[in-house]
């Protein structure tokens, strides 16, 4: 009954689950869409299809890469599912790329390239953790911010604010302005780094207005 199951296949599937789960854990701790279960299942599935491709060709003949070759377009479909457009901003690209490389790790394990798969996993974890830390540490990560300005002379203030934003090389979206008892109220959204946000607020405050910037949290896909 278990003549088709051997220690090598079991070991490869368990290793694929372990490596995919390690990357998924980092994604889970970072509160990203694709977590432990997603990456673990993708890695196991890619390894399983690679094993099936080889075993089917060995027993019945044919190209031993035919089934494995279909993994890539299938993973592309899954990766597209975690990329969403929220308030004019594309998010989830890193999660989609992670899913793509996790599938390659599963394929490597299924093909018996275990050392390569382990090294690739360590490399991916290094990229995700260290570069993510550097982005946060040095403010390189882009965030969608909501900027609000209140006060100042109503006449011409909107044009001045727009000129400052354009000179900073920032694309403003969802621009809205109206007169209030305290002066002109201007609101817009922009995707900026921490350094861009700081410099823009400093320049806007020279116009004699009260400035406020708040992060916009996009809806996280399941």
QUIWO-V61893 format. One record per residue. N is the residue number from 0. OMEGA is omega in whole degrees, -180 to 180 (* if undefined). Layout:
N_OMEGA, N_OMEGA
This chain:
0_-179, 1_-177, 2_-179, 3_-179, 4_178, 5_-174, 6_-180, 7_179, 8_179, 9_180, 10_-180, 11_180, 12_178, 13_178, 14_177, 15_178, 16_-179, 17_-178, 18_177, 19_178, 20_179, 21_178, 22_178, 23_178, 24_178, 25_178, 26_180, 27_180, 28_178, 29_179, 30_179, 31_-175, 32_-177, 33_-176, 34_-175, 35_-176, 36_-179, 37_-177, 38_178, 39_180, 40_179, 41_180, 42_178, 43_-179, 44_180, 45_178, 46_-179, 47_180, 48_178, 49_177, 50_179, 51_-180, 52_-179, 53_-177, 54_180, 55_179, 56_-179, 57_-177, 58_-173, 59_-179, 60_179, 61_-178, 62_-177, 63_177, 64_-173, 65_-180, 66_-178, 67_-178, 68_-179, 69_179, 70_-174, 71_178, 72_178, 73_178, 74_177, 75_178, 76_179, 77_180, 78_179, 79_-179, 80_-180, 81_177, 82_-180, 83_177, 84_-178, 85_177, 86_176, 87_-177, 88_177, 89_177, 90_178, 91_-179, 92_-180, 93_178, 94_178, 95_178, 96_178, 97_178, 98_-179, 99_-177, 100_176, 101_177, 102_179, 103_177, 104_177, 105_178, 106_179, 107_178, 108_180, 109_180, 110_179, 111_179, 112_-172, 113_-179, 114_177, 115_-180, 116_179, 117_179, 118_179, 119_178, 120_178, 121_179, 122_180, 123_179, 124_178, 125_179, 126_-177, 127_-175, 128_-174, 129_-180, 130_175, 131_178, 132_-179, 133_178, 134_180, 135_-176, 136_-176, 137_176, 138_-178, 139_-176, 140_179, 141_177, 142_175, 143_-176, 144_175, 145_-178, 146_178, 147_180, 148_-180, 149_175, 150_178, 151_179, 152_-177, 153_-175, 154_173, 155_-177, 156_-180, 157_179, 158_179, 159_179, 160_-180, 161_179, 162_179, 163_-179, 164_-180, 165_179, 166_177, 167_179, 168_-178, 169_179, 170_-180, 171_179, 172_178, 173_-178, 174_-179, 175_179, 176_175, 177_-178, 178_176, 179_178, 180_-179, 181_-178, 182_-179, 183_175, 184_-180, 185_180, 186_176, 187_179, 188_179, 189_177, 190_-172, 191_169, 192_179, 193_-180, 194_178, 195_179, 196_-179, 197_-179, 198_-179, 199_179, 200_179, 201_180, 202_-180, 203_-180, 204_177, 205_178, 206_179, 207_-180, 208_175, 209_-176, 210_178, 211_179, 212_-179, 213_179, 214_176, 215_-179, 216_178, 217_177, 218_-179, 219_179, 220_179, 221_*
